[in-house]
């Protein structure tokens, strides 16, 4: 499992903070150039249910593709991770990524998460292609 490591502190909740991507030994994170997130003053990011954290992921397309999906999942205890409710994973339609992707070109996916008062405290993960990254712990 590859995790993000915090690089710079946020001065305000709406400030995007750079989060360092730890390189996986299998090379699967080599195309992720930078990740930025709000509501993140230290790792794991503690996000309150009233927050609407934004994040941006800069990446280089590994190959030409008509689609790009980024998923966010939550995991409660040892249960199987589930998709984040209401998160739209199509980066081309919902995150400002210009598709089709061209191999070698850099893109930025931008999105926001909406918390629900019914969410239990959990750990959320962003999935870039088939790789999991720990982004934040959702709290109350």
N, C-alpha and C positions, 0 to 999 in steps of 0.2 A: 504494500500500500504506500503510495507516495503522498506526502503531506506538504502543505504550504507552510512556509516559515515567515513570520512577520518581519518586515524591513523598516518601515517608518511609521511613527505614531500619527494618528489623525488628530487634527486640532479641533475638529467639530464633527458632529454626527453625519453631516452631509458631505464631508471631505472624503474623496477617494484616496485610500492609502494603498501603497504598493505592497503586495504580498509576494514573497519569493517562492518560486516553484522549485521544489527539490527534484532533481533529475532522477528518474527511475532507472534501475540497472538495465532494464530491457530496452531503454531508449524511447519509450512511448511518450515521454513528455518533451522530447527534443523540439517539437514544433510550437510549444507554448512559449511565447516570448515574455509576456508580463501579465499579471493579474492585479486588478485594483478593486477595492471594496470599501463601502461606507460602513459606519457603525463597527469599526474594528480598531480598537486601541491596543489590543494584545490578543494573542492566540491562546485558545480558540476564541473567535469573535463571539462575544455574548450579545445576542440580539434579543431585544424585548418584543413582546407580541404587538406592541403599538408601533414598532419601527417598520420602515419599508426600505430595507437595505438594497442598494444598487451595487452592481458589479460590472466590470469590463474585463474581457479576456482578449489579449492580442495573441494571434497565432498565425503561422505560415501554413498555407494549404500544402499537404504532402502530395496530393494528386489532384487532377481535374475532377470536379464533382458538381452535380446539379443540386445537391443537398448538403446541409451541415446541421447537425443537431447537438444541442448541449442540454443535458438533463441535470436536474437537481433532485436528490433523493434524501429522505430522512430515515433514520434507523432508531428504533426504540429498543434499548437493551440488546438482547441477542436475536431479536426478530429479524427477518429478512428486510433489507432496505426497500422502501416503497417510494414511488415517484411523488415529488412535492405537489400537493393539491393545487390545481389551477396554473401550474407553470407551463408555459408554451415553449416547447423545446426546439421548434423550427427557427434556427438562427437567421435564415434567409427572409422569412416573413415577419419575425417578431423581435429581432435583435440588431437590425441595421446592417446585416452582412449582405454584400452584393453577390448574388449567385447568377450564373454558375461560378464556382470557385476555380481559380487558375493555379495550377501547381507552382509553388515558389513565391506566390504573392502573399503579402501580409494583410490580415483582416482584423477587425475589432468587433467582437460580439458584446452588446450592451443589454443589460436586463435589470429587472427589479423584482424583488420577492415581496409578496403581501402576506403578512402573518394573520392568523385567525385566532380569536380568543379560545377556540377549542383545541388548539395545538398543545400537546403535552411537551415538556422539555425533551429535547432530542438532539442528536447530532446530525447535521446536514452535510451532504457530499455533492460536489459538482462532478459530473461525468463528462469528460472531453474525449470523444470517440469512445474507446473501451477502457479508459483509465479513470480511476477514482482519485479525487483530491479532497482532503478534509478542508472545508471552508469555515464553518462556524457551528457553534452550539446554540440552538434556539432555546431561549429561556423565558421567564415571565417576570 
